[in-house]
Structures are given as C-alpha cells and as structure tokens.
Amino acid sequence: MTSQINGHTFESGCDVIDVTSMHRPDITWRFVDAAGHDHRWCVHGAPADRYDPTATYDTPTLITVSDGWGIDADDGESVEWTHMECRECGEKITRGYTADEYQQYMPGLRWCRIDGVTVSREEFERRYLEETTA
C-alpha cells in the first residue's frame, strides 16, 4: 500500500516467502498393512484432507525405529539411520511423499516506510493517524 498524505509518502507491505517443497507429505497417501492397520498423514491427530505448508504432519500409527549410526556421505557428520514401523504389528512402512505441483508462498516480514525510511509499525500507524486527522 502506498499513500501520499500532506507531502509524505506512506508505504507498507509484506514480503512473501517461497515455501515450494520438493519433498513434502503426500496427503493422498494411504497404506493398509498386512495386519489391516490403516496408515496416513494426519494433522492434530485427524487425517489430512489438504496440504498446508504451515501445518505439522505426522503419522500417529507409526513409530521411528533406529537402525544405528553412520557417517553422512555428503557432510561427514554422524547421523542416525531410521525407518518407520507400524506401532501395533511392527511392519516396516515407507510413508508417501510428493513435490509441490506449483509454487507455494506464505507471508513473510511486514515492513513500513515513511518517505523511504523504514520505521516500526507503531511509528507508521502513529504518524499516519497524525497526518490523516490533522
């Protein structure tokens, strides 16, 4: 937003952050293991019905099992190797992932400027109110 008031330029806006993912939960993934246990991505314990880059996804029917420690080939750091298993029967499960099909954005930092100078939101609102009620 840009406004010219009494010879001053008031500008405010919000930068956007590209959160496009090449590896995110595939919310269409569903797997029924040999024992008949149903596994899928969830948000707050309920099956996920749409993807939201700000949400936290989990698979509450699965547990992480350690396969031991090793050295990461890319950076030489120690890393724990793991896999997922059904919490009830222990069947090894590979969760479904996908990539975004189009760019995803979310709001980033808000900014405010008066006459090209960055100011706090409080200062911006105070000065804007002063100028519009003067």
C-alpha positions as CSV (number, residue, x, y, z in Angstrom):
1,M,0.0,0.0,0.0
2,T,1.3,3.5,-0.8
3,S,-0.4,6.7,0.2
4,Q,0.5,10.3,-0.4
5,I,-0.6,12.5,2.6
6,N,0.4,16.1,3.2
7,G,3.6,15.7,1.2
8,H,4.6,12.5,2.8
9,T,4.7,9.0,1.3
10,F,3.5,6.2,3.5
11,E,4.3,2.7,2.2
12,S,3.6,-0.7,3.9
13,G,3.6,-4.2,2.7
14,C,4.5,-7.8,3.4
15,D,7.3,-9.8,1.7
16,V,6.4,-13.2,0.6
17,I,8.5,-16.3,1.2
18,D,8.7,-19.1,-1.4
19,V,7.9,-22.3,0.5
20,T,7.7,-24.6,-2.5
21,S,8.7,-28.1,-1.5
22,M,10.4,-30.9,-3.5
23,H,9.7,-33.3,-0.6
24,R,6.5,-32.9,1.4
25,P,3.9,-35.3,2.8
26,D,1.6,-36.6,0.1
27,I,-1.8,-36.3,1.7
28,T,-3.3,-38.7,-0.8
29,W,-1.0,-41.5,0.5
30,R,-2.8,-44.2,2.5
31,F,-1.4,-47.6,3.3
32,V,-3.1,-50.7,4.9
33,D,-0.5,-53.1,6.2
34,A,-0.8,-56.9,6.1
35,A,-2.5,-56.9,9.6
36,G,-5.1,-54.5,8.3
37,H,-3.8,-51.4,10.1
38,D,-4.6,-48.1,8.3
39,H,-1.8,-45.5,7.9
40,R,-2.0,-42.0,6.6
41,W,-0.7,-38.5,7.1
42,C,-2.5,-36.5,9.9
43,V,-2.7,-33.0,11.3
44,H,-3.5,-32.7,15.0
45,G,-4.5,-36.4,15.0
46,A,-7.0,-36.1,12.2
47,P,-6.4,-37.4,8.7
48,A,-5.1,-34.6,6.5
49,D,-7.5,-33.5,3.8
50,R,-5.5,-30.8,2.1
51,Y,-1.9,-29.6,2.1
52,D,-0.9,-26.5,4.1
53,P,2.8,-25.6,4.2
54,T,2.3,-24.1,7.7
55,A,0.9,-27.3,9.2
56,T,2.8,-30.0,11.0
57,Y,2.2,-33.5,9.6
58,D,2.7,-36.8,11.4
59,T,1.7,-40.5,11.1
60,P,0.5,-41.4,14.6
61,T,0.1,-45.1,13.8
62,L,3.8,-45.4,13.1
63,I,6.9,-45.3,15.2
64,T,10.5,-44.4,14.3
65,V,13.0,-47.3,14.8
66,S,16.7,-46.8,14.9
67,D,18.9,-48.8,12.5
68,G,22.1,-47.5,14.1
69,W,24.6,-44.7,13.5
70,G,26.7,-43.9,10.5
71,I,28.5,-41.1,8.7
72,D,26.6,-38.9,6.2
73,A,28.3,-39.2,2.8
74,D,27.6,-35.5,2.0
75,D,29.0,-33.7,5.0
76,G,30.8,-36.4,7.0
77,E,28.7,-35.8,10.1
78,S,27.3,-38.6,12.3
79,V,23.8,-39.4,11.5
80,E,21.2,-41.9,12.9
81,W,19.6,-44.1,10.3
82,T,16.0,-44.9,11.0
83,H,12.9,-46.4,9.5
84,M,9.2,-46.3,10.3
85,E,7.2,-49.3,11.6
86,C,3.5,-49.9,12.4
87,R,3.0,-49.1,16.1
88,E,0.9,-52.2,16.5
89,C,2.4,-55.0,14.4
90,G,5.9,-53.8,13.6
91,E,5.6,-54.0,9.8
92,K,8.1,-51.7,8.1
93,I,6.2,-48.8,6.3
94,T,7.5,-46.3,3.8
95,R,5.5,-43.0,4.1
96,G,4.3,-41.3,0.9
97,Y,5.9,-38.0,-0.1
98,T,5.5,-35.8,-3.2
99,A,6.6,-32.4,-4.5
100,D,4.5,-29.3,-4.9
101,E,2.9,-29.0,-8.3
102,Y,3.1,-25.2,-8.3
103,Q,4.9,-22.6,-6.4
104,Q,3.7,-22.1,-2.8
105,Y,4.1,-18.8,-0.9
106,M,3.4,-17.6,2.6
107,P,3.5,-14.2,4.2
108,G,6.9,-13.1,5.4
109,L,8.0,-10.0,7.2
110,R,5.8,-6.9,7.2
111,W,7.5,-3.6,6.5
112,C,6.6,0.1,6.8
113,R,8.3,3.2,5.3
114,I,7.7,6.9,5.6
115,D,9.3,9.0,2.8
116,G,11.5,6.0,2.0
117,V,12.8,5.5,5.6
118,T,12.0,2.2,7.3
119,V,10.0,2.7,10.6
120,S,8.3,0.4,13.1
121,R,4.7,-0.5,12.6
122,E,3.8,1.5,15.7
123,E,5.6,4.6,14.4
124,F,4.0,4.2,11.0
125,E,0.5,4.0,12.4
126,R,1.0,6.9,14.8
127,R,2.4,9.2,12.1
128,Y,-0.3,8.0,9.6
129,L,-3.0,8.8,12.1
130,E,-1.5,12.2,12.9
131,E,-1.3,13.1,9.2
132,T,-4.9,11.9,8.3
133,T,-6.5,13.7,11.3
134,A,-4.6,16.9,11.1
